[in-house]
Amino acid sequence: MNHTEDQQHIIRFLNKQHVLTLCAGNGTEMWCANCFYVFDAEHMALWLMTDLQTRHGELMQQNSVVVGTIAPQPKTVALIKGVQYRGVITLLEGDEALLARARYCKRFPVARVMKAPIWQLDLQEVKMTDNNLGFGKKLHWLC
């Protein structure tokens, strides 16, 4: 898959990070959670683990469209960079779940003892701000 320069920049950023904020809602209720993730650049997807009974897990089962952010915590405005995203989240099963869980546990070995299911968040839209490229510089990726 050929990627534009902007897309390659976004991919590098997503590969370097490991925590996302995920916001789920059902039209009436909304809830956010922070989750560790592994990025699958080939499919422009994020894998994360969370229980079905969590507040956000219950909302994701009701409505699979989610939004969120991924951003480190810089000390100065000049170093701000991060993404806002929109995507569709799916509870993985079978071979897909085994593959994703193996990659997830490789990055986060402590997850081997967790019983939580693994989810795939297929990114549909990504907007990245990177002040290192110029104050307020925005990069966009519509999948």
C-alpha positions in Angstrom: 0.0 0.0 0.0 1.4 3.4 -1.0 1.0 6.1 1.5 1.2 9.9 1.1 3.8 11.8 3.1 1.1 12.9 5.5 -0.1 9.3 6.0 3.5 8.1 6.7 3.9 10.8 9.3 0.6 9.7 11.0 1.7 6.0 10.9 5.1 6.8 12.5 3.3 8.7 15.3 0.7 6.0 15.9 3.5 3.4 16.1 5.4 5.4 18.7 2.4 5.8 21.1 0.7 3.2 23.1 -2.3 4.8 25.0 -5.4 6.2 23.4 -8.5 7.9 24.8 -11.6 6.1 23.5 -15.1 7.8 23.6 -18.2 5.6 23.1 -21.8 6.5 23.2 -25.3 5.2 22.4 -27.1 8.5 21.5 -28.0 9.1 25.1 -25.1 8.1 27.2 -21.4 8.8 26.6 -18.2 7.6 28.3 -14.5 7.8 27.7 -11.7 5.5 28.7 -7.9 5.3 28.3 -6.6 2.1 26.9 -3.3 0.6 25.8 -3.2 -0.2 22.1 -1.2 -1.8 19.4 -1.3 -0.3 15.9 -1.8 -2.4 12.8 -0.5 -0.1 10.0 -1.4 -2.5 7.2 -5.1 -2.3 8.1 -5.0 1.2 9.7 -6.5 -0.4 12.8 -5.8 -0.3 16.6 -6.1 -3.3 18.8 -7.1 -2.9 22.4 -8.3 -5.0 25.3 -11.3 -4.1 27.5 -14.0 -6.0 29.3 -17.5 -6.2 27.9 -18.9 -5.1 31.3 -17.0 -1.8 31.5 -19.1 1.3 30.9 -17.4 2.0 27.5 -17.5 -1.7 26.6 -21.3 -1.8 27.1 -21.7 1.3 25.0 -19.5 -0.1 22.2 -21.7 -3.1 22.0 -24.7 -0.8 21.5 -23.0 1.5 19.0 -19.7 0.5 17.2 -18.9 4.1 16.1 -16.3 5.6 18.4 -14.1 8.7 18.5 -11.0 9.6 20.5 -7.5 11.0 20.8 -3.9 9.9 21.0 -1.5 12.4 22.4 1.6 12.6 24.5 1.9 15.2 27.2 4.5 17.8 26.0 5.8 20.5 28.3 5.5 23.3 25.8 3.0 24.4 23.1 5.7 24.2 20.4 5.9 20.4 20.9 2.2 19.6 20.8 1.3 16.7 18.5 -1.5 14.3 18.6 -4.4 12.8 16.6 -8.2 12.9 16.8 -9.9 9.9 15.2 -13.2 8.4 14.3 -13.6 4.7 13.6 -15.7 1.5 14.0 -14.8 -0.9 16.8 -15.4 -4.7 16.6 -15.1 -7.4 19.1 -12.7 -9.9 17.6 -13.2 -13.7 17.6 -11.5 -16.8 16.3 -8.2 -16.5 14.4 -8.4 -12.7 14.1 -8.6 -12.5 17.9 -5.7 -15.0 18.4 -3.5 -13.0 16.0 -4.4 -9.6 17.5 -4.0 -10.9 21.1 -0.5 -12.4 20.2 0.7 -9.0 18.9 -0.9 -7.2 21.8 0.8 -9.5 24.4 4.1 -9.2 22.6 4.0 -5.4 23.2 2.4 -5.7 26.7 3.5 -9.0 28.2 1.4 -8.4 31.4 -1.7 -8.7 29.2 -1.1 -12.5 29.0 -2.9 -13.0 32.3 -5.8 -10.8 31.4 -9.1 -12.4 30.4 -10.5 -9.3 28.7 -11.5 -9.7 25.0 -9.6 -8.0 22.3 -11.2 -5.4 20.0 -10.2 -4.0 16.6 -10.8 -0.3 16.0 -10.8 0.4 12.2 -9.9 4.0 11.7 -12.1 5.9 9.3 -10.8 9.4 9.8 -7.6 10.8 11.4 -6.7 14.4 11.9 -3.2 15.0 13.3 -1.9 18.3 14.7 1.9 18.5 14.8 3.4 21.8 15.9 6.8 20.5 15.1 5.9 20.9 11.4 4.7 24.5 12.1 2.3 26.0 14.6 -1.1 24.5 14.2 -0.1 22.2 11.3 -2.8 19.7 10.5 -2.5 16.4 8.6 -5.6 14.5 7.4 -6.3 10.9 6.5 -9.7 9.8 5.4 -9.8 6.0 5.1 
